[in-house]
Amino acid sequence: AVAKARRLLAAARRRLTRGKDRATPAEVAAAPHALLLPAQWCLFSVHLLLPLLGAYLLLHMARHGWQRAGREWREQRALLTSLLFVVGAACDSLDCLAHVLVLPCLLLD
């Protein structure tokens, strides 16, 4: 069954490339992105989207942390609780910044 499928694919490939010039090695080297399969493009997109979605989640958490720290201070004047929320929000903000800085590194790689 596998051999038959390979023969069918080879025959289809021959029919599709009949009468067409093949790309030279220089053309292939000049356009490596053209060789990527759709599945590889999907994986590359997910590879970029995950840090972007993580940054969005962290930004959301940091924003709510800052709001909660302000609310704790306004309503109860609880210094320790407010300070802990400020520390948590600052850590979330720094983590969000790190996620955003990872994206250019992934694109340049």
Residue pairs with C-beta under 8 A, 6 or more apart in sequence:
28 35
36 44
47 106
48 103
48 106
48 107
51 99
51 100
51 102
51 103
51 106
52 99
52 103
54 99
55 96
55 99
55 100
58 92
58 93
58 95
58 96
58 99
59 92
59 93
59 96
61 89
61 92
62 89
62 90
62 92
62 93
62 96
63 89
65 85
65 86
65 88
65 89
65 92
66 85
66 86
66 89
68 85
68 89
69 82
69 83
69 85
69 86
69 89
70 82
72 78
72 81
72 82
72 85
73 79
73 82
